[in-house]
């Protein structure tokens, strides 16, 4: 599915921290196009459950597809920790879409479809992107982003600072995150996609370029300029850590509406 909703992600002027680090700023603009919103919602739902799997899972139950998705696949809008899981999942998927659409990375979409409890977050690296040609080379790229969100109004928090701190764990989480994604691909008999993941499992014998990033996704009402002044990455293991902020007005309300639409797609 073409990611037409990425046309509503608009790049703005970057911010520069006191220690000369660039922070890319993106605004998620308003979308009133029903076709785009429906396709966006269907794409969101497919991260949790494919069309084919949804048909199979509903069989034998008394649930409609909408009821089944709300009970078993999509994080709850009201029951804790469902709303915060929605916020986190949406933000991670949005960042994955950005990497796929704008930067042409392959994204293993295996993080959300095998949850036992839809209201809990999945362990491992938040977003992994892979880039390789027909022949593997030392110029192949792997990028890992830690994603933190503040989608609801409340006391503003420096979520980019939190993402930078937690991204240090990605050096340890990468191995099992790749292994988990590869296993899911093999179970689904997606051999070609599993081989792409496998290419990045042995950096010693098959070196490649590794990149790390931290992103904060905000409701506009809680994004404060002074947060940028607090950012310092000098102690991070990756001196080239990529920093990014995405924001949208009244974000949580939009997320709830998109998930409601997703349950009907």
Secondary structure, 3 states (H helix, E strand, C coil): CCCHHHHHEEEEEEEECCCCCEEEEEEECCCCCHHHHHHHHHHHHHHHCCHHHHHHHHCCCCCCHHHHHHHHCCCCCCCCCHHHHHHHHHHHHHHHHHHHHHHCCEECCCCCCCCCCCCCCCCCCCEEEEECCCCCCCCCEEEEEEEEEECCCCCCCCHHHHHHHHHCCHHHHHHHHHHHHHHHHHHCCCHHHHHHHHHCCCCCCCCCEEEEEEEEEEEHHHCCCHHHHCCCCCCCCCCCCEEEEEEECCHHHHHHHHHHHHCCC
